[in-house]
Amino acid sequence: QSQLSQALNGLSDRAKEAKEFLVQLRNMVQQIQENSVEFEACLVAQCDALIDALNRRKAQLLSRVNKEHEHKLKVVRDQISHCTVKLRQTTGLMEYCLEVIKENDPSGFLQISDALIRRVHLTEDQWGKGTLTPRMTTDFDLNLDNAPLLQSIHQLDFVQMKVSSPVPAPPILQLEECCTHNNSATLSWKQPPLSTVQVEGYILELDDGNGGQFREVYVGKETMCTVDGLHFNSTYSARVKAFNKSGVSPYSKTLVLQTSEDTQSEEQTLPFPVPLERSQLRRMSPFSSTLNLQPSFSGRSYFELRSSAHQLSLHSSLQSLNSAVDIKKMVAVAWFSFDPASAHADIIFSNDNLTVTCNSYDDRVVLGKTGFSKGLHYWELSIDRYDNHPDPAFGVARIDVLKDAMLGKDDKAWAMYVDNNRSWFMHNNSHTNRTEGGITKGATVGVLLDLTRRTLTFSINEDQQGPVAFENLEGLFFPAVSLNRNVQVRAWSG
């Protein structure tokens, strides 16, 4: 009886626990139902927000299409009105001339014949090149790129809410390996010696050299990075953090770096056209807050960073620095965009001021933001739109160049103007060196300003166009373009 009583007591405890567990499970059923309703409502709200955002974007895109529609109609109607007036004038002149031909008095006819012949020739010249060519195409040069959005929608899924591994520890900046040279800074870091957490990469941040906000200048697996193109005689703060799938570590301690006061940096002389490794770099798309990575020289990778405050070009140096190229001899890269402040009012800017066109049929001038007074500089301008065979001009100019005339009309600009068949060099309204070969939509015009040799050379689609265009150049020069509404160009600098 005693043994049975003890066994029953143990079984009774289990039965009591089972009853409590059943109560817990029933409560879980209720909680699951409540959480399901709440989660479904949240999911529906998130999807509705995406749909609303898509509808707003659709309305914006439709508005752009309508504006393009109105613009095309206005251009065509203006040309119809202009052509109608000229046709009416021409017809009236023809009728008058036919009446004069019927004149029987020879002396009376001779008194007005010369003037009429001049008027007929002048009127005929006014119907010259481009007058009877439509100023606007009927096609809408708009192509909606929805592939990335569709891919994102197909990849829309739930994420794991809880992490299974800890975030990395803050990296340690290795002070003995961090240094500055001229306007470059090399930084090196490592993980704490006892850290066992896996690291997938690092994020290096620098401020603007004036106590401003930090910006990401490198994201990757390397633990050493050289930043070029900093301001001389400036103090920069640097910090780095690590990341893995679980999250991002705290920042390392901040390191303060001082760039050199010496503004005489080494220069590298390059032949024309630019070598292959440079052509690979200049094709990279500019951006505002992220980094692109492309292989360039053996043993390292090359980056580019564009921002509104100042512009950096950046390459990472690997720990095994057995490359034949010395980091300290890398060419400093000078980025630029077009300058709305100094441009003619008719110039239209887009694409972060890298793309320009014009709302006038007359030539208008726009300058780059950066002026060059020494060194070797090469940039390209891609022809994104080219209608009715206009003749845009490309080159360099002083800051006070005429903005309402073709580039090269005054003594403040040195330019090449080109149509669909040939090109000329022009400075101070003097035209020289007519060269066969023109541009079309998709063509690329290259400008090579060598202020060491004091020369300016041009290329079209990477083939040199004509001889050396100008020599004995000295002073401060700004990249410059003149164009009208039939042309749209984009700058590829650096």
Residue, then its C-alpha position, 0 to 999 in steps of 0.5 A: q500500500s505504501q509503495l502504491s501510494q508513493a507511485l500514485n503521488g508521482l503520477s498525480d504530479r504528472a497529471k497536474e503538469a499535463k493539465e497546466f500544459l494543456v491550458q498553455l497550449r489552448n492559450m497558444v492557439q488563441q495567441i496564434q490566431e490573434n498574432s495571425v490577424e495582426f501579422e496579416a494586417c501588417l503584411v497587407a498594409q506593407c503591400d498596399a504601401l508598395i502599390d501606392a508607391l508604384n501608383r505614384r511613380k506611374a503618375q509621375l512617369l505618365s506626366r513625363v510622357n505627357k510633357e514629352h508629347e506637348h514638347k514634340l507637338k509644340v516644336v512641330r507646330d512652331q516649324i509648321s508656322h515658320c515654314t508656312v510664313k516662308l512659303r507664303q513669302t516665297t510664293g508672293l515673290m514668285e508671282y511678282c517675278l512672273e509679272v515682271i517677266k511679262e514687262n515689255d519695256p526693256s529699260g523698266f525691266l533692267q531697272i529692277s531685274d538685278a534686285l529681283i535676282r538677288r532677292v530670288h537667290l537670297t530666298e532660295d538660300q533661306w531654304g537651305k540645309g535643315t530648313l525642310t528637315p523635321r526638327m522633331t522625331t515622332d518616336f518617343d525616346l523613352n524606355l521604361d526599365n522595369a526589370p529590376l523592380l520585377q526581379s525585386i518583386h519576385q524576390l520579395d520574401f520574409v526574412q529571419m527575425k532572429v540571428s544565430s551568431p553574434v555581430p563582429a567585434p570592432p576592428i583595430l586600426q594599426l597605427e604603425e601601418c597608417c600614413t599619409h603621402n601628399n594628398s593620399a592616406t593609407l589605412s590598415w586595420k585588423q580584427p581583435p586577436l581573440s575574436t572568433v566571430q566570422v567577418e564578411g567585410y569592412i566599411l571604411e568611412l572618412d569625413d570631408g576634411n573639414g569636420g563634416q559628416f562621415r562617408e563610406v569610401y570603401v566596402g570590401k574584404e581587404t584590411m588595407c586601403t589607400v585613398d587618393g584625391l584628398h585636399f592638401n593641408s587638411t585634417y581627416s578623421a577615419r573610422v572602420k567597422a566590420f559586418n557579417k550576416s548578423g549585423v554590423s559591429p561598433y566603430s573602431k576608434t577614430l584616427v586623425l590624419q593630416t595631409s601634406e602642405d606640398t601641392q606639387s604631386e607627381e605627374q604621369t605622361l600618357p600617350f594619346p589615345v588613353p591606354l586600355e587600363r584608363s579606358q576601363l576606368r572611365r567607363m564606370s558610372p558615377f554615383s552619389s553614395t555607393l562604390n563600384l569595383q572594377p579590376s584595373f592594375s595587377g594586384r589591386s582594385y580601383f574605386e570611384l566616389r562622387s559626392s556633392a561636398h568633394q570628390l574622391s577617387l579610391h583604390s584598395s591596395l592588397q596586403s601582398l603589394n608585389s605589383a609593378v605599379d607603385i601606389k604613391k605614383m598613381v595619377a590623381v583623378a580630377w572629377f567634374s560635372f557641368d556647372p549650372a551657376s556659370a551656364h547659359a540660362d537655356i541649358i537644361f541639366s539632368n543626371d546629377n549635372l552630368t547630362v546637358t541639352c538646350n531648349s533653344y535652336d541657337d548654340r549655348v555654352v556650358l562649362g565644367k565645374t573644375g578648372f585645370s591649370k597643370g597636369l594631364h587631363y582626359w575626358e569624354l562626352s557621349i552623344d546621347r541624342y543627335d537630331n537634324h545634323p547640328d554642329p555642337a562644339f567641344g573643348v576648353a574655355r576661360i570662365d568668362v567665355l561668351k555663353d550665347a554663341m558657338l564655342g570658339k567664336d571668341d578668344k576665350a575658347w579653344a574648340m572642335y565643332v563637328d557635324n555628321n560628316r566633318s569637323w573643324f578647329m575654332h578659336n577666336n572665330s578662326h576655322t582651321n583643319r577641316t577633317e573628314g569624319g563626324i558624329t552620330k547618336g552614340a558617338t564619343v568625343g574625347v578631349l585630351l588637355d596636356l598642360t605639361r606639353r601645353t596642347l589640346t587634342f581631340s578624338i572621335n570614338e577613340d580615334q584622333q581627329g585631325p592633328v594636334a588642335f592647339e598649342n602653347l596653352e597656358g592658364l586656367f581652363f574649364p571643360a566646355v561644350s556648346l550645343n542646341r536643342n537637337v543635341q544631348v551629351r553626357a560627360w565622363s570625367g576622371 
